Amino acid sequence: MPAPRLLAQVLEEGAATSYTTSALVDGEKRWAENIWATHLIRLLGGTNAEVVTTILSNTAQEIVFAAALPATPEFTIETRYEILGAFLPSAGDLTAEEQQVALLEDIAALLRQVVFGLSKLSDVDLTEV
């Protein structure tokens, strides 16, 4: 049996306002601290196009890579990125029941991220959510 094809779920995307071999800044974002830690990030342009690396940590606007990028970035206005969720086998490699389980697991993971983000807001009463 051939190995299953793998797909990544894009959880967030944007354009870097600057980046180095160790970190990326997106001045348009306002993330909860470390909401993206351990996720994967894929760079879509420049000298590091298609590089995928693990996120070590993040602040409201900065992502710190777990390992240095292989090439010194040539920053351009078109330096886009995607933050990826877990890699899952493509639907064609799963039974209907496995597809349902994978979908429910994805929904649960997204809900955990929403609750985590909301819990970081001091002025939100979570009993109202």
Buried (B, 14 or more C-beta within 10 A) or exposed (E): EEEEEEBBBEBBEBBBBEBEEEBBBBEEBEBBEBBBBEBBBBBBBBBBEEBEBEBBBBBEBBBBBBEEBEEEBEBEEEBBBBBBBBEBBEEEBBEEEEBEEBEEEBEEBEEEBEEEEEEEEEEEEEEEE
